[in-house]
Amino acid sequence: MKRIVVFGAAGHARVVIDVLEKTRLWDIVGVISGSQAAVTNQVFGCTVLGQDDDLPRIVREQEVHYGIIAVGDNFLRDRIRRKILSLCPDFQFATAVHPDSSIARGVAISEGSVIMAGAVVNSDARIGRFCIVNTNASLDHDSSLGDFSSLAPGAVLGGNVRVGAYSAVCIGAMVKQDIVIGEHSVVGAGAIVMQDVPGYSVCFGQPCRFVRERVPGESYL
């Protein structure tokens, strides 16, 4: 098995650790926390090895060259990725797919992405880099997720839907077929999306409607 570290020490990290364990493909060396003080010395039995800045030492001492960024915020995942590569340019990022997810023929999943338990990804869908398809979310045929985008638990997307980079479709939202969701946008929990969502926007409701503009990196979790 390949040795891997997990970046993140909160709830999402625990879910990702579980996915990695279920795949039986990775030897989890430990956790790297972004905060100065971890709440505990372990996360799900995995030792907290240090902070992001300690990565070169950890790579050297632990002989590990793979990692996965287990942070739910889309924009923050990219910031962490950039920092990792500034410290260790040759570092490699893992993809984790829970064995209880359903991945159809023709699906492409890029580096750094995580597919949770119960997720369904149908034929010829495309999942970009460092995406999250969360518990019981579904992405139907020929749809795509841009880099650093995410589907929250129970989100349902029809066929030929396009989700832009860094965008988030929140818990229980439903998106009809052929919809385009622009980049850096947030579709609120429980929304029913019947028309395209502009980029850099927050939209929610039944039917989903534009609420306000949004700046890149703005918190939504």
SULMO-V226248 format. One record per backbone hydrogen bond with DSSP energy under -0.5 kcal/mol. NH is the residue of the N-H (numbers start at 0). CO is the residue of the C=O. If there is no record, write none. Layout:
nh co
NH CO
NH CO
This chain:
nh co
1 24
3 26
4 65
5 29
6 4
6 67
7 5
7 31
13 9
14 10
15 11
16 12
17 13
18 14
19 15
20 16
21 17
22 18
23 19
23 20
24 19
25 19
26 1
27 25
28 3
28 26
29 3
30 46
31 5
32 30
32 49
42 45
45 42
47 40
48 30
48 46
49 30
51 32
53 50
54 51
57 53
58 54
59 55
60 56
61 57
62 58
63 58
64 2
65 2
66 91
67 4
69 6
69 67
70 68
76 72
77 73
78 74
79 75
80 76
81 77
82 78
83 79
84 80
85 81
86 82
87 83
90 87
91 64
93 66
95 112
97 114
100 97
101 118
102 100
103 101
103 120
106 103
107 124
109 126
112 109
113 130
114 95
115 113
115 132
117 99
118 115
119 136
120 101
121 119
121 138
123 104
124 121
125 142
126 107
127 125
127 144
129 110
130 127
131 148
132 113
133 131
133 150
135 116
136 133
137 154
138 119
139 156
139 157
141 122
142 139
143 160
144 125
145 162
147 128
148 145
149 166
150 131
151 168
153 134
154 151
155 172
156 137
157 174
159 140
160 157
161 178
162 143
162 160
163 161
163 180
165 146
166 163
167 184
168 149
169 167
169 186
171 152
172 169
173 190
174 155
175 192
177 158
178 175
180 161
181 179
181 196
183 164
184 181
185 200
186 167
187 185
187 202
189 170
190 187
191 204
192 173
192 190
193 191
196 179
197 195
199 182
201 211
202 185
203 208
206 191
207 191
208 203
210 201
211 201
213 199
217 214
